[in-house]
Amino acid sequence: SLALTADGAVWSWGCGWTGLLGHGDQQDQLLPKKVEAFAGRRVVTLSAGEDHSLALAADGAVFTWGLGESGCLGHGEDLSN
C-alpha cells in the first residue's frame, strides 16, 4: 500500500517482495514507513500496481520500483528494483 501526504511525502506498508515498498530491501512493513528515497523531493501523484509502483515528482521526474520483469519499470532492463 502507498500513501501520499499533503506535503508530498510517500509512505508505504505491506508486502516488501521484490522491493515493492521502495525502501531498498524486501522486508515486509506492518506499519506505514516513510520512503526516504524521496527526501527533499515533493511527490505529486502515485500509482500502485500489483507488482510495481510509480511516483511523479513536482519537477516532472518519474520514479518506478518493484518487479521489473519484461522491462515494466522502464529502466531498460529486466530486473526488480
mmCIF file of the N, C-alpha and C atoms, coordinates in Angstrom:
data_MODEL
# 
_entry.id   MODEL 
# 
loop_
_atom_site.group_PDB 
_atom_site.id 
_atom_site.type_symbol 
_atom_site.label_atom_id 
_atom_site.label_alt_id 
_atom_site.label_comp_id 
_atom_site.label_asym_id 
_atom_site.label_entity_id 
_atom_site.label_seq_id 
_atom_site.pdbx_PDB_ins_code 
_atom_site.Cartn_x 
_atom_site.Cartn_y 
_atom_site.Cartn_z 
_atom_site.occupancy 
_atom_site.B_iso_or_equiv 
_atom_site.pdbx_formal_charge 
_atom_site.auth_seq_id 
_atom_site.auth_comp_id 
_atom_site.auth_asym_id 
_atom_site.auth_atom_id 
_atom_site.pdbx_PDB_model_num 
ATOM 1   N N  . SER A 1 1  ? 0.844  -1.187 0.000   1.00 0.00 ? 1  SER A N  1 
ATOM 2   C CA . SER A 1 1  ? 0.000  0.000  0.000   1.00 0.00 ? 1  SER A CA 1 
ATOM 3   C C  . SER A 1 1  ? 0.880  1.237  0.000   1.00 0.00 ? 1  SER A C  1 
ATOM 4   N N  . LEU A 1 2  ? 0.397  2.287  -0.636  1.00 0.00 ? 2  LEU A N  1 
ATOM 5   C CA . LEU A 1 2  ? 1.097  3.568  -0.690  1.00 0.00 ? 2  LEU A CA 1 
ATOM 6   C C  . LEU A 1 2  ? 0.184  4.681  -0.217  1.00 0.00 ? 2  LEU A C  1 
ATOM 7   N N  . ALA A 1 3  ? 0.797  5.703  0.387   1.00 0.00 ? 3  ALA A N  1 
ATOM 8   C CA . ALA A 1 3  ? 0.067  6.905  0.773   1.00 0.00 ? 3  ALA A CA 1 
ATOM 9   C C  . ALA A 1 3  ? 0.918  8.116  0.438   1.00 0.00 ? 3  ALA A C  1 
ATOM 10  N N  . LEU A 1 4  ? 0.263  9.193  0.044   1.00 0.00 ? 4  LEU A N  1 
ATOM 11  C CA . LEU A 1 4  ? 0.921  10.446 -0.286  1.00 0.00 ? 4  LEU A CA 1 
ATOM 12  C C  . LEU A 1 4  ? 0.378  11.518 0.655   1.00 0.00 ? 4  LEU A C  1 
ATOM 13  N N  . THR A 1 5  ? 1.276  12.188 1.383   1.00 0.00 ? 5  THR A N  1 
ATOM 14  C CA . THR A 1 5  ? 0.836  13.223 2.317   1.00 0.00 ? 5  THR A CA 1 
ATOM 15  C C  . THR A 1 5  ? 0.693  14.561 1.599   1.00 0.00 ? 5  THR A C  1 
ATOM 16  N N  . ALA A 1 6  ? 0.045  15.507 2.239   1.00 0.00 ? 6  ALA A N  1 
ATOM 17  C CA . ALA A 1 6  ? -0.184 16.824 1.651   1.00 0.00 ? 6  ALA A CA 1 
ATOM 18  C C  . ALA A 1 6  ? 1.115  17.550 1.325   1.00 0.00 ? 6  ALA A C  1 
ATOM 19  N N  . ASP A 1 7  ? 2.188  17.249 2.051   1.00 0.00 ? 7  ASP A N  1 
ATOM 20  C CA . ASP A 1 7  ? 3.475  17.908 1.791   1.00 0.00 ? 7  ASP A CA 1 
ATOM 21  C C  . ASP A 1 7  ? 4.335  17.144 0.782   1.00 0.00 ? 7  ASP A C  1 
ATOM 22  N N  . GLY A 1 8  ? 3.791  16.094 0.161   1.00 0.00 ? 8  GLY A N  1 
ATOM 23  C CA . GLY A 1 8  ? 4.488  15.374 -0.899  1.00 0.00 ? 8  GLY A CA 1 
ATOM 24  C C  . GLY A 1 8  ? 5.362  14.224 -0.453  1.00 0.00 ? 8  GLY A C  1 
ATOM 25  N N  . ALA A 1 9  ? 5.230  13.783 0.784   1.00 0.00 ? 9  ALA A N  1 
ATOM 26  C CA . ALA A 1 9  ? 5.984  12.627 1.275   1.00 0.00 ? 9  ALA A CA 1 
ATOM 27  C C  . ALA A 1 9  ? 5.254  11.338 0.904   1.00 0.00 ? 9  ALA A C  1 
ATOM 28  N N  . VAL A 1 10 ? 6.021  10.278 0.670   1.00 0.00 ? 10 VAL A N  1 
ATOM 29  C CA . VAL A 1 10 ? 5.464  8.971  0.310   1.00 0.00 ? 10 VAL A CA 1 
ATOM 30  C C  . VAL A 1 10 ? 5.695  8.001  1.463   1.00 0.00 ? 10 VAL A C  1 
ATOM 31  N N  . TRP A 1 11 ? 4.656  7.278  1.816   1.00 0.00 ? 11 TRP A N  1 
ATOM 32  C CA . TRP A 1 11 ? 4.712  6.248  2.863   1.00 0.00 ? 11 TRP A CA 1 
ATOM 33  C C  . TRP A 1 11 ? 4.239  4.942  2.248   1.00 0.00 ? 11 TRP A C  1 
ATOM 34  N N  . SER A 1 12 ? 4.804  3.821  2.695   1.00 0.00 ? 12 SER A N  1 
ATOM 35  C CA . SER A 1 12 ? 4.364  2.517  2.180   1.00 0.00 ? 12 SER A CA 1 
ATOM 36  C C  . SER A 1 12 ? 4.363  1.479  3.292   1.00 0.00 ? 12 SER A C  1 
ATOM 37  N N  . TRP A 1 13 ? 3.573  0.428  3.067   1.00 0.00 ? 13 TRP A N  1 
ATOM 38  C CA . TRP A 1 13 ? 3.492  -0.680 4.009   1.00 0.00 ? 13 TRP A CA 1 
ATOM 39  C C  . TRP A 1 13 ? 2.897  -1.880 3.304   1.00 0.00 ? 13 TRP A C  1 
ATOM 40  N N  . GLY A 1 14 ? 3.107  -3.058 3.904   1.00 0.00 ? 14 GLY A N  1 
ATOM 41  C CA . GLY A 1 14 ? 2.600  -4.298 3.330   1.00 0.00 ? 14 GLY A CA 1 
ATOM 42  C C  . GLY A 1 14 ? 3.724  -5.229 2.930   1.00 0.00 ? 14 GLY A C  1 
ATOM 43  N N  . CYS A 1 15 ? 3.535  -5.957 1.854   1.00 0.00 ? 15 CYS A N  1 
ATOM 44  C CA . CYS A 1 15 ? 4.488  -6.942 1.357   1.00 0.00 ? 15 CYS A CA 1 
ATOM 45  C C  . CYS A 1 15 ? 5.659  -6.247 0.670   1.00 0.00 ? 15 CYS A C  1 
ATOM 46  N N  . GLY A 1 16 ? 6.878  -6.574 1.079   1.00 0.00 ? 16 GLY A N  1 
ATOM 47  C CA . GLY A 1 16 ? 8.062  -5.944 0.509   1.00 0.00 ? 16 GLY A CA 1 
ATOM 48  C C  . GLY A 1 16 ? 8.734  -6.741 -0.589  1.00 0.00 ? 16 GLY A C  1 
ATOM 49  N N  . TRP A 1 17 ? 8.137  -7.834 -1.011  1.00 0.00 ? 17 TRP A N  1 
ATOM 50  C CA . TRP A 1 17 ? 8.698  -8.711 -2.041  1.00 0.00 ? 17 TRP A CA 1 
ATOM 51  C C  . TRP A 1 17 ? 9.147  -7.897 -3.248  1.00 0.00 ? 17 TRP A C  1 
ATOM 52  N N  . THR A 1 18 ? 10.288 -8.194 -3.792  1.00 0.00 ? 18 THR A N  1 
ATOM 53  C CA . THR A 1 18 ? 10.908 -7.564 -4.968  1.00 0.00 ? 18 THR A CA 1 
ATOM 54  C C  . THR A 1 18 ? 11.045 -6.044 -4.862  1.00 0.00 ? 18 THR A C  1 
ATOM 55  N N  . GLY A 1 19 ? 11.127 -5.524 -3.641  1.00 0.00 ? 19 GLY A N  1 
ATOM 56  C CA . GLY A 1 19 ? 11.297 -4.083 -3.478  1.00 0.00 ? 19 GLY A CA 1 
ATOM 57  C C  . GLY A 1 19 ? 10.036 -3.276 -3.695  1.00 0.00 ? 19 GLY A C  1 
ATOM 58  N N  . LEU A 1 20 ? 8.893  -3.910 -3.568  1.00 0.00 ? 20 LEU A N  1 
ATOM 59  C CA . LEU A 1 20 ? 7.610  -3.250 -3.845  1.00 0.00 ? 20 LEU A CA 1 
ATOM 60  C C  . LEU A 1 20 ? 7.363  -1.989 -3.038  1.00 0.00 ? 20 LEU A C  1 
ATOM 61  N N  . LEU A 1 21 ? 7.959  -1.898 -1.847  1.00 0.00 ? 21 LEU A N  1 
ATOM 62  C CA . LEU A 1 21 ? 7.654  -0.776 -0.963  1.00 0.00 ? 21 LEU A CA 1 
ATOM 63  C C  . LEU A 1 21 ? 8.573  0.421  -1.164  1.00 0.00 ? 21 LEU A C  1 
ATOM 64  N N  . GLY A 1 22 ? 9.668  0.237  -1.879  1.00 0.00 ? 22 GLY A N  1 
ATOM 65  C CA . GLY A 1 22 ? 10.555 1.356  -2.166  1.00 0.00 ? 22 GLY A CA 1 
ATOM 66  C C  . GLY A 1 22 ? 11.542 1.699  -1.073  1.00 0.00 ? 22 GLY A C  1 
ATOM 67  N N  . HIS A 1 23 ? 11.797 0.755  -0.160  1.00 0.00 ? 23 HIS A N  1 
ATOM 68  C CA . HIS A 1 23 ? 12.726 1.017  0.937   1.00 0.00 ? 23 HIS A CA 1 
ATOM 69  C C  . HIS A 1 23 ? 14.123 0.465  0.676   1.00 0.00 ? 23 HIS A C  1 
ATOM 70  N N  . GLY A 1 24 ? 14.371 -0.058 -0.507  1.00 0.00 ? 24 GLY A N  1 
ATOM 71  C CA . GLY A 1 24 ? 15.685 -0.583 -0.835  1.00 0.00 ? 24 GLY A CA 1 
ATOM 72  C C  . GLY A 1 24 ? 15.953 -1.970 -0.304  1.00 0.00 ? 24 GLY A C  1 
ATOM 73  N N  . ASP A 1 25 ? 14.897 -2.643 0.141   1.00 0.00 ? 25 ASP A N  1 
ATOM 74  C CA . ASP A 1 25 ? 15.033 -4.009 0.637   1.00 0.00 ? 25 ASP A CA 1 
ATOM 75  C C  . ASP A 1 25 ? 13.765 -4.788 0.277   1.00 0.00 ? 25 ASP A C  1 
ATOM 76  N N  . GLN A 1 26 ? 13.650 -5.990 0.781   1.00 0.00 ? 26 GLN A N  1 
ATOM 77  C CA . GLN A 1 26 ? 12.462 -6.800 0.510   1.00 0.00 ? 26 GLN A CA 1 
ATOM 78  C C  . GLN A 1 26 ? 11.708 -7.129 1.791   1.00 0.00 ? 26 GLN A C  1 
ATOM 79  N N  . GLN A 1 27 ? 11.882 -6.292 2.813   1.00 0.00 ? 27 GLN A N  1 
ATOM 80  C CA . GLN A 1 27 ? 11.233 -6.516 4.098   1.00 0.00 ? 27 GLN A CA 1 
ATOM 81  C C  . GLN A 1 27 ? 9.761  -6.096 4.055   1.00 0.00 ? 27 GLN A C  1 
ATOM 82  N N  . ASP A 1 28 ? 8.915  -6.923 4.660   1.00 0.00 ? 28 ASP A N  1 
ATOM 83  C CA . ASP A 1 28 ? 7.518  -6.545 4.843   1.00 0.00 ? 28 ASP A CA 1 
ATOM 84  C C  . ASP A 1 28 ? 7.453  -5.445 5.904   1.00 0.00 ? 28 ASP A C  1 
ATOM 85  N N  . GLN A 1 29 ? 6.488  -4.562 5.783   1.00 0.00 ? 29 GLN A N  1 
ATOM 86  C CA . GLN A 1 29 ? 6.277  -3.494 6.760   1.00 0.00 ? 29 GLN A CA 1 
ATOM 87  C C  . GLN A 1 29 ? 4.852  -3.601 7.285   1.00 0.00 ? 29 GLN A C  1 
ATOM 88  N N  . LEU A 1 30 ? 4.729  -3.824 8.590   1.00 0.00 ? 30 LEU A N  1 
ATOM 89  C CA . LEU A 1 30 ? 3.404  -3.958 9.196   1.00 0.00 ? 30 LEU A CA 1 
ATOM 90  C C  . LEU A 1 30 ? 2.743  -2.608 9.450   1.00 0.00 ? 30 LEU A C  1 
ATOM 91  N N  . LEU A 1 31 ? 3.548  -1.543 9.509   1.00 0.00 ? 31 LEU A N  1 
ATOM 92  C CA . LEU A 1 31 ? 3.050  -0.185 9.736   1.00 0.00 ? 31 LEU A CA 1 
ATOM 93  C C  . LEU A 1 31 ? 3.582  0.725  8.638   1.00 0.00 ? 31 LEU A C  1 
ATOM 94  N N  . PRO A 1 32 ? 2.896  1.825  8.355   1.00 0.00 ? 32 PRO A N  1 
ATOM 95  C CA . PRO A 1 32 ? 3.407  2.750  7.345   1.00 0.00 ? 32 PRO A CA 1 
ATOM 96  C C  . PRO A 1 32 ? 4.822  3.222  7.683   1.00 0.00 ? 32 PRO A C  1 
ATOM 97  N N  . LYS A 1 33 ? 5.688  3.254  6.659   1.00 0.00 ? 33 LYS A N  1 
ATOM 98  C CA . LYS A 1 33 ? 7.071  3.697  6.800   1.00 0.00 ? 33 LYS A CA 1 
ATOM 99  C C  . LYS A 1 33 ? 7.363  4.685  5.676   1.00 0.00 ? 33 LYS A C  1 
ATOM 100 N N  . LYS A 1 34 ? 7.986  5.808  6.032   1.00 0.00 ? 34 LYS A N  1 
ATOM 101 C CA . LYS A 1 34 ? 8.301  6.835  5.045   1.00 0.00 ? 34 LYS A CA 1 
ATOM 102 C C  . LYS A 1 34 ? 9.344  6.318  4.058   1.00 0.00 ? 34 LYS A C  1 
ATOM 103 N N  . VAL A 1 35 ? 9.121  6.564  2.771   1.00 0.00 ? 35 VAL A N  1 
ATOM 104 C CA . VAL A 1 35 ? 10.071 6.175  1.732   1.00 0.00 ? 35 VAL A CA 1 
ATOM 105 C C  . VAL A 1 35 ? 11.125 7.277  1.647   1.00 0.00 ? 35 VAL A C  1 
ATOM 106 N N  . GLU A 1 36 ? 12.288 7.003  2.213   1.00 0.00 ? 36 GLU A N  1 
ATOM 107 C CA . GLU A 1 36 ? 13.351 8.002  2.328   1.00 0.00 ? 36 GLU A CA 1 
ATOM 108 C C  . GLU A 1 36 ? 13.983 8.371  0.993   1.00 0.00 ? 36 GLU A C  1 
ATOM 109 N N  . ALA A 1 37 ? 13.797 7.560  -0.037  1.00 0.00 ? 37 ALA A N  1 
ATOM 110 C CA . ALA A 1 37 ? 14.355 7.866  -1.355  1.00 0.00 ? 37 ALA A CA 1 
ATOM 111 C C  . ALA A 1 37 ? 13.816 9.191  -1.908  1.00 0.00 ? 37 ALA A C  1 
ATOM 112 N N  . PHE A 1 38 ? 12.698 9.661  -1.391  1.00 0.00 ? 38 PHE A N  1 
ATOM 113 C CA . PHE A 1 38 ? 12.098 10.905 -1.858  1.00 0.00 ? 38 PHE A CA 1 
ATOM 114 C C  . PHE A 1 38 ? 12.400 12.092 -0.947  1.00 0.00 ? 38 PHE A C  1 
ATOM 115 N N  . ALA A 1 39 ? 13.310 11.939 -0.007  1.00 0.00 ? 39 ALA A N  1 
ATOM 116 C CA . ALA A 1 39 ? 13.679 13.044 0.888   1.00 0.00 ? 39 ALA A CA 1 
ATOM 117 C C  . ALA A 1 39 ? 14.149 14.237 0.058   1.00 0.00 ? 39 ALA A C  1 
ATOM 118 N N  . GLY A 1 40 ? 13.609 15.408 0.345   1.00 0.00 ? 40 GLY A N  1 
ATOM 119 C CA . GLY A 1 40 ? 13.972 16.612 -0.381  1.00 0.00 ? 40 GLY A CA 1 
ATOM 120 C C  . GLY A 1 40 ? 13.240 16.800 -1.689  1.00 0.00 ? 40 GLY A C  1 
ATOM 121 N N  . ARG A 1 41 ? 12.327 15.902 -2.013  1.00 0.00 ? 41 ARG A N  1 
ATOM 122 C CA . ARG A 1 41 ? 11.551 15.969 -3.248  1.00 0.00 ? 41 ARG A CA 1 
ATOM 123 C C  . ARG A 1 41 ? 10.070 15.971 -2.897  1.00 0.00 ? 41 ARG A C  1 
ATOM 124 N N  . ARG A 1 42 ? 9.285  16.711 -3.656  1.00 0.00 ? 42 ARG A N  1 
ATOM 125 C CA . ARG A 1 42 ? 7.834  16.728 -3.450  1.00 0.00 ? 42 ARG A CA 1 
ATOM 126 C C  . ARG A 1 42 ? 7.179  15.863 -4.518  1.00 0.00 ? 42 ARG A C  1 
ATOM 127 N N  . VAL A 1 43 ? 6.566  14.772 -4.081  1.00 0.00 ? 43 VAL A N  1 
ATOM 128 C CA . VAL A 1 43 ? 5.830  13.888 -4.980  1.00 0.00 ? 43 VAL A CA 1 
ATOM 129 C C  . VAL A 1 43 ? 4.405  14.414 -5.083  1.00 0.00 ? 43 VAL A C  1 
ATOM 130 N N  . VAL A 1 44 ? 3.862  14.433 -6.300  1.00 0.00 ? 44 VAL A N  1 
ATOM 131 C CA . VAL A 1 44 ? 2.521  14.986 -6.502  1.00 0.00 ? 44 VAL A CA 1 
ATOM 132 C C  . VAL A 1 44 ? 1.466  13.925 -6.806  1.00 0.00 ? 44 VAL A C  1 
ATOM 133 N N  . THR A 1 45 ? 1.906  12.751 -7.276  1.00 0.00 ? 45 THR A N  1 
ATOM 134 C CA . THR A 1 45 ? 0.936  11.674 -7.525  1.00 0.00 ? 45 THR A CA 1 
ATOM 135 C C  . THR A 1 45 ? 1.635  10.324 -7.481  1.00 0.00 ? 45 THR A C  1 
ATOM 136 N N  . LEU A 1 46 ? 0.871  9.305  -7.134  1.00 0.00 ? 46 LEU A N  1 
ATOM 137 C CA . LEU A 1 46 ? 1.355  7.930  -7.049  1.00 0.00 ? 46 LEU A CA 1 
ATOM 138 C C  . LEU A 1 46 ? 0.432  7.012  -7.824  1.00 0.00 ? 46 LEU A C  1 
ATOM 139 N N  . SER A 1 47 ? 1.001  5.918  -8.303  1.00 0.00 ? 47 SER A N  1 
ATOM 140 C CA . SER A 1 47 ? 0.206  4.849  -8.887  1.00 0.00 ? 47 SER A CA 1 
ATOM 141 C C  . SER A 1 47 ? 0.759  3.534  -8.348  1.00 0.00 ? 47 SER A C  1 
ATOM 142 N N  . ALA A 1 48 ? -0.089 2.754  -7.717  1.00 0.00 ? 48 ALA A N  1 
ATOM 143 C CA . ALA A 1 48 ? 0.330  1.485  -7.126  1.00 0.00 ? 48 ALA A CA 1 
ATOM 144 C C  . ALA A 1 48 ? -0.298 0.329  -7.884  1.00 0.00 ? 48 ALA A C  1 
ATOM 145 N N  . GLY A 1 49 ? 0.556  -0.481 -8.504  1.00 0.00 ? 49 GLY A N  1 
ATOM 146 C CA . GLY A 1 49 ? 0.082  -1.679 -9.182  1.00 0.00 ? 49 GLY A CA 1 
ATOM 147 C C  . GLY A 1 49 ? 0.269  -2.894 -8.288  1.00 0.00 ? 49 GLY A C  1 
ATOM 148 N N  . GLU A 1 50 ? -0.064 -4.042 -8.798  1.00 0.00 ? 50 GLU A N  1 
ATOM 149 C CA . GLU A 1 50 ? 0.081  -5.272 -8.015  1.00 0.00 ? 50 GLU A CA 1 
ATOM 150 C C  . GLU A 1 50 ? 1.552  -5.577 -7.741  1.00 0.00 ? 50 GLU A C  1 
ATOM 151 N N  . ASP A 1 51 ? 2.431  -5.328 -8.707  1.00 0.00 ? 51 ASP A N  1 
ATOM 152 C CA . ASP A 1 51 ? 3.834  -5.709 -8.566  1.00 0.00 ? 51 ASP A CA 1 
ATOM 153 C C  . ASP A 1 51 ? 4.829  -4.571 -8.718  1.00 0.00 ? 51 ASP A C  1 
ATOM 154 N N  . HIS A 1 52 ? 4.385  -3.383 -9.048  1.00 0.00 ? 52 HIS A N  1 
ATOM 155 C CA . HIS A 1 52 ? 5.292  -2.247 -9.169  1.00 0.00 ? 52 HIS A CA 1 
ATOM 156 C C  . HIS A 1 52 ? 4.517  -0.947 -8.959  1.00 0.00 ? 52 HIS A C  1 
ATOM 157 N N  . SER A 1 53 ? 5.272  0.128  -8.686  1.00 0.00 ? 53 SER A N  1 
ATOM 158 C CA . SER A 1 53 ? 4.646  1.422  -8.410  1.00 0.00 ? 53 SER A CA 1 
ATOM 159 C C  . SER A 1 53 ? 5.372  2.535  -9.152  1.00 0.00 ? 53 SER A C  1 
ATOM 160 N N  . LEU A 1 54 ? 4.716  3.683  -9.229  1.00 0.00 ? 54 LEU A N  1 
ATOM 161 C CA . LEU A 1 54 ? 5.231  4.840  -9.932  1.00 0.00 ? 54 LEU A CA 1 
ATOM 162 C C  . LEU A 1 54 ? 4.928  6.091  -9.125  1.00 0.00 ? 54 LEU A C  1 
ATOM 163 N N  . ALA A 1 55 ? 5.883  7.016  -9.110  1.00 0.00 ? 55 ALA A N  1 
ATOM 164 C CA . ALA A 1 55 ? 5.684  8.316  -8.464  1.00 0.00 ? 55 ALA A CA 1 
ATOM 165 C C  . ALA A 1 55 ? 6.071  9.406  -9.453  1.00 0.00 ? 55 ALA A C  1 
ATOM 166 N N  . LEU A 1 56 ? 5.304  10.496 -9.449  1.00 0.00 ? 56 LEU A N  1 
ATOM 167 C CA . LEU A 1 56 ? 5.602  11.663 -10.253 1.00 0.00 ? 56 LEU A CA 1 
ATOM 168 C C  . LEU A 1 56 ? 5.926  12.800 -9.299  1.00 0.00 ? 56 LEU A C  1 
ATOM 169 N N  . ALA A 1 57 ? 7.124  13.390 -9.449  1.00 0.00 ? 57 ALA A N  1 
ATOM 170 C CA . ALA A 1 57 ? 7.545  14.496 -8.597  1.00 0.00 ? 57 ALA A CA 1 
ATOM 171 C C  . ALA A 1 57 ? 7.085  15.831 -9.183  1.00 0.00 ? 57 ALA A C  1 
ATOM 172 N N  . ALA A 1 58 ? 7.054  16.854 -8.348  1.00 0.00 ? 58 ALA A N  1 
ATOM 173 C CA . ALA A 1 58 ? 6.605  18.177 -8.768  1.00 0.00 ? 58 ALA A CA 1 
ATOM 174 C C  . ALA A 1 58 ? 7.462  18.742 -9.890  1.00 0.00 ? 58 ALA A C  1 
ATOM 175 N N  . ASP A 1 59 ? 8.737  18.338 -9.969  1.00 0.00 ? 59 ASP A N  1 
ATOM 176 C CA . ASP A 1 59 ? 9.619  18.828 -11.021 1.00 0.00 ? 59 ASP A CA 1 
ATOM 177 C C  . ASP A 1 59 ? 9.498  18.030 -12.323 1.00 0.00 ? 59 ASP A C  1 
ATOM 178 N N  . GLY A 1 60 ? 8.567  17.067 -12.377 1.00 0.00 ? 60 GLY A N  1 
ATOM 179 C CA . GLY A 1 60 ? 8.330  16.272 -13.568 1.00 0.00 ? 60 GLY A CA 1 
ATOM 180 C C  . GLY A 1 60 ? 9.092  14.967 -13.625 1.00 0.00 ? 60 GLY A C  1 
ATOM 181 N N  . ALA A 1 61 ? 9.959  14.713 -12.653 1.00 0.00 ? 61 ALA A N  1 
ATOM 182 C CA . ALA A 1 61 ? 10.710 13.454 -12.619 1.00 0.00 ? 61 ALA A CA 1 
ATOM 183 C C  . ALA A 1 61 ? 9.760  12.293 -12.324 1.00 0.00 ? 61 ALA A C  1 
ATOM 184 N N  . VAL A 1 62 ? 10.006 11.171 -12.988 1.00 0.00 ? 62 VAL A N  1 
ATOM 185 C CA . VAL A 1 62 ? 9.195  9.967  -12.808 1.00 0.00 ? 62 VAL A CA 1 
ATOM 186 C C  . VAL A 1 62 ? 10.064 8.886  -12.185 1.00 0.00 ? 62 VAL A C  1 
ATOM 187 N N  . PHE A 1 63 ? 9.529  8.184  -11.190 1.00 0.00 ? 63 PHE A N  1 
ATOM 188 C CA . PHE A 1 63 ? 10.246 7.121  -10.488 1.00 0.00 ? 63 PHE A CA 1 
ATOM 189 C C  . PHE A 1 63 ? 9.391  5.861  -10.508 1.00 0.00 ? 63 PHE A C  1 
ATOM 190 N N  . THR A 1 64 ? 10.028 4.709  -10.751 1.00 0.00 ? 64 THR A N  1 
ATOM 191 C CA . THR A 1 64 ? 9.332  3.426  -10.704 1.00 0.00 ? 64 THR A CA 1 
ATOM 192 C C  . THR A 1 64 ? 10.136 2.455  -9.864  1.00 0.00 ? 64 THR A C  1 
ATOM 193 N N  . TRP A 1 65 ? 9.438  1.512  -9.223  1.00 0.00 ? 65 TRP A N  1 
ATOM 194 C CA . TRP A 1 65 ? 10.115 0.496  -8.421  1.00 0.00 ? 65 TRP A CA 1 
ATOM 195 C C  . TRP A 1 65 ? 9.206  -0.711 -8.280  1.00 0.00 ? 65 TRP A C  1 
ATOM 196 N N  . GLY A 1 66 ? 9.831  -1.844 -7.908  1.00 0.00 ? 66 GLY A N  1 
ATOM 197 C CA . GLY A 1 66 ? 9.103  -3.097 -7.724  1.00 0.00 ? 66 GLY A CA 1 
ATOM 198 C C  . GLY A 1 66 ? 9.582  -4.157 -8.691  1.00 0.00 ? 66 GLY A C  1 
ATOM 199 N N  . LEU A 1 67 ? 8.687  -5.024 -9.111  1.00 0.00 ? 67 LEU A N  1 
ATOM 200 C CA . LEU A 1 67 ? 9.009  -6.128 -10.006 1.00 0.00 ? 67 LEU A CA 1 
ATOM 201 C C  . LEU A 1 67 ? 9.251  -5.591 -11.410 1.00 0.00 ? 67 LEU A C  1 
ATOM 202 N N  . GLY A 1 68 ? 10.463 -5.834 -11.939 1.00 0.00 ? 68 GLY A N  1 
ATOM 203 C CA . GLY A 1 68 ? 10.839 -5.268 -13.232 1.00 0.00 ? 68 GLY A CA 1 
ATOM 204 C C  . GLY A 1 68 ? 10.859 -6.246 -14.378 1.00 0.00 ? 68 GLY A C  1 
ATOM 205 N N  . GLU A 1 69 ? 10.110 -7.322 -14.310 1.00 0.00 ? 69 GLU A N  1 
ATOM 206 C CA . GLU A 1 69 ? 10.084 -8.294 -15.405 1.00 0.00 ? 69 GLU A CA 1 
ATOM 207 C C  . GLU A 1 69 ? 9.588  -7.655 -16.694 1.00 0.00 ? 69 GLU A C  1 
ATOM 208 N N  . SER A 1 70 ? 10.176 -8.076 -17.785 1.00 0.00 ? 70 SER A N  1 
ATOM 209 C CA . SER A 1 70 ? 9.790  -7.628 -19.124 1.00 0.00 ? 70 SER A CA 1 
ATOM 210 C C  . SER A 1 70 ? 9.924  -6.115 -19.296 1.00 0.00 ? 70 SER A C  1 
ATOM 211 N N  . GLY A 1 71 ? 10.781 -5.493 -18.496 1.00 0.00 ? 71 GLY A N  1 
ATOM 212 C CA . GLY A 1 71 ? 11.029 -4.058 -18.637 1.00 0.00 ? 71 GLY A CA 1 
ATOM 213 C C  . GLY A 1 71 ? 9.910  -3.156 -18.169 1.00 0.00 ? 71 GLY A C  1 
ATOM 214 N N  . CYS A 1 72 ? 8.983  -3.677 -17.359 1.00 0.00 ? 72 CYS A N  1 
ATOM 215 C CA . CYS A 1 72 ? 7.796  -2.875 -16.989 1.00 0.00 ? 72 CYS A CA 1 
ATOM 216 C C  . CYS A 1 72 ? 8.125  -1.648 -16.158 1.00 0.00 ? 72 CYS A C  1 
ATOM 217 N N  . LEU A 1 73 ? 9.334  -1.559 -15.576 1.00 0.00 ? 73 LEU A N  1 
ATOM 218 C CA . LEU A 1 73 ? 9.704  -0.379 -14.803 1.00 0.00 ? 73 LEU A CA 1 
ATOM 219 C C  . LEU A 1 73 ? 10.204 0.759  -15.694 1.00 0.00 ? 73 LEU A C  1 
ATOM 220 N N  . GLY A 1 74 ? 10.536 0.436  -16.938 1.00 0.00 ? 74 GLY A N  1 
ATOM 221 C CA . GLY A 1 74 ? 11.031 1.452  -17.851 1.00 0.00 ? 74 GLY A CA 1 
ATOM 222 C C  . GLY A 1 74 ? 12.479 1.823  -17.642 1.00 0.00 ? 74 GLY A C  1 
ATOM 223 N N  . HIS A 1 75 ? 13.248 0.943  -16.970 1.00 0.00 ? 75 HIS A N  1 
ATOM 224 C CA . HIS A 1 75 ? 14.654 1.211  -16.690 1.00 0.00 ? 75 HIS A CA 1 
ATOM 225 C C  . HIS A 1 75 ? 15.574 0.644  -17.787 1.00 0.00 ? 75 HIS A C  1 
ATOM 226 N N  . GLY A 1 76 ? 15.002 0.046  -18.819 1.00 0.00 ? 76 GLY A N  1 
ATOM 227 C CA . GLY A 1 76 ? 15.796 -0.505 -19.895 1.00 0.00 ? 76 GLY A CA 1 
ATOM 228 C C  . GLY A 1 76 ? 16.421 -1.842 -19.568 1.00 0.00 ? 76 GLY A C  1 
ATOM 229 N N  . GLU A 1 77 ? 15.906 -2.519 -18.568 1.00 0.00 ? 77 GLU A N  1 
ATOM 230 C CA . GLU A 1 77 ? 16.439 -3.823 -18.185 1.00 0.00 ? 77 GLU A CA 1 
ATOM 231 C C  . GLU A 1 77 ? 15.330 -4.686 -17.615 1.00 0.00 ? 77 GLU A C  1 
ATOM 232 N N  . ASP A 1 78 ? 15.615 -5.959 -17.455 1.00 0.00 ? 78 ASP A N  1 
ATOM 233 C CA . ASP A 1 78 ? 14.619 -6.935 -16.986 1.00 0.00 ? 78 ASP A CA 1 
ATOM 234 C C  . ASP A 1 78 ? 15.018 -7.409 -15.595 1.00 0.00 ? 78 ASP A C  1 
ATOM 235 N N  . LEU A 1 79 ? 14.706 -6.590 -14.581 1.00 0.00 ? 79 LEU A N  1 
ATOM 236 C CA . LEU A 1 79 ? 15.033 -6.962 -13.205 1.00 0.00 ? 79 LEU A CA 1 
ATOM 237 C C  . LEU A 1 79 ? 14.161 -6.187 -12.234 1.00 0.00 ? 79 LEU A C  1 
ATOM 238 N N  . SER A 1 80 ? 14.293 -6.535 -10.965 1.00 0.00 ? 80 SER A N  1 
ATOM 239 C CA . SER A 1 80 ? 13.499 -5.863 -9.944  1.00 0.00 ? 80 SER A CA 1 
ATOM 240 C C  . SER A 1 80 ? 14.364 -4.876 -9.173  1.00 0.00 ? 80 SER A C  1 
ATOM 241 N N  . ASN A 1 81 ? 13.777 -3.723 -8.846  1.00 0.00 ? 81 ASN A N  1 
ATOM 242 C CA . ASN A 1 81 ? 14.457 -2.653 -8.091  1.00 0.00 ? 81 ASN A CA 1 
ATOM 243 C C  . ASN A 1 81 ? 13.604 -2.223 -6.914  1.00 0.00 ? 81 ASN A C  1 
# 
